[in-house]
Amino acid sequence: MTAPATRAFRLLSRAPYGWIISLPEQDRPRELLQVAPGGILSLASDEG
């Protein structure tokens, strides 16, 4: 896992209820999705 993705994962691991982490191995770039009742709030990629 790259450094940006590691930092994002640490943030997500401490996030409140409502966050869902998605790391699809078959997709590039792997993405971290923040999902809430209102839908996807943000999208962070480890390639950008």
C-alpha positions as a LaTeX table, in Angstrom:
\begin{tabular}{lrrr}
\hline
Residue & $x$ (\AA) & $y$ (\AA) & $z$ (\AA) \\
\hline
Met1 & 0.00 & 0.00 & 0.00 \\
Thr2 & 1.34 & 3.41 & $-0.92$ \\
Ala3 & 1.94 & 6.11 & 1.68 \\
Pro4 & $-1.08$ & 8.28 & 0.69 \\
Ala5 & $-3.35$ & 5.24 & 0.80 \\
Thr6 & $-1.89$ & 4.23 & 4.16 \\
Arg7 & $-2.59$ & 7.70 & 5.59 \\
Ala8 & $-6.10$ & 7.63 & 4.18 \\
Phe9 & $-6.68$ & 4.16 & 5.61 \\
Arg10 & $-5.58$ & 5.34 & 9.05 \\
Leu11 & $-8.03$ & 8.23 & 8.84 \\
Leu12 & $-10.81$ & 5.93 & 7.68 \\
Ser13 & $-10.09$ & 3.39 & 10.39 \\
Arg14 & $-10.78$ & 6.09 & 12.99 \\
Ala15 & $-13.78$ & 7.53 & 11.17 \\
Pro16 & $-17.27$ & 7.54 & 12.71 \\
Tyr17 & $-20.04$ & 5.14 & 11.74 \\
Gly18 & $-21.18$ & 5.60 & 8.15 \\
Trp19 & $-17.83$ & 5.19 & 6.44 \\
Ile20 & $-17.30$ & 2.24 & 4.11 \\
Ile21 & $-13.86$ & 1.33 & 2.79 \\
Ser22 & $-13.64$ & $-0.19$ & $-0.67$ \\
Leu23 & $-10.32$ & $-1.49$ & $-1.96$ \\
Pro24 & $-11.09$ & $-3.53$ & $-5.10$ \\
Glu25 & $-8.00$ & $-5.52$ & $-6.04$ \\
Gln26 & $-9.11$ & $-5.87$ & $-9.65$ \\
Asp27 & $-9.47$ & $-2.12$ & $-10.15$ \\
Arg28 & $-6.67$ & 0.35 & $-10.69$ \\
Pro29 & $-6.30$ & 2.75 & $-9.07$ \\
Arg30 & $-7.63$ & 1.26 & $-5.86$ \\
Glu31 & $-10.00$ & 3.74 & $-4.33$ \\
Leu32 & $-11.14$ & 4.71 & $-0.87$ \\
Leu33 & $-14.81$ & 5.56 & $-0.88$ \\
Gln34 & $-16.51$ & 7.53 & 1.82 \\
Val35 & $-20.17$ & 6.56 & 1.79 \\
Ala36 & $-22.86$ & 8.19 & 3.90 \\
Pro37 & $-26.68$ & 8.12 & 3.88 \\
Gly38 & $-26.60$ & 10.97 & 1.35 \\
Gly39 & $-24.37$ & 9.06 & $-1.03$ \\
Ile40 & $-20.68$ & 9.22 & $-1.87$ \\
Leu41 & $-19.18$ & 12.30 & $-0.22$ \\
Ser42 & $-15.59$ & 11.99 & $-1.36$ \\
Leu43 & $-13.27$ & 9.83 & $-3.42$ \\
Ala44 & $-9.56$ & 9.48 & $-2.72$ \\
Ser45 & $-7.18$ & 7.62 & $-4.99$ \\
Asp46 & $-3.68$ & 6.40 & $-4.16$ \\
Glu47 & $-2.55$ & 7.56 & $-7.62$ \\
Gly48 & $-3.32$ & 11.22 & $-7.23$ \\
\hline
\end{tabular}
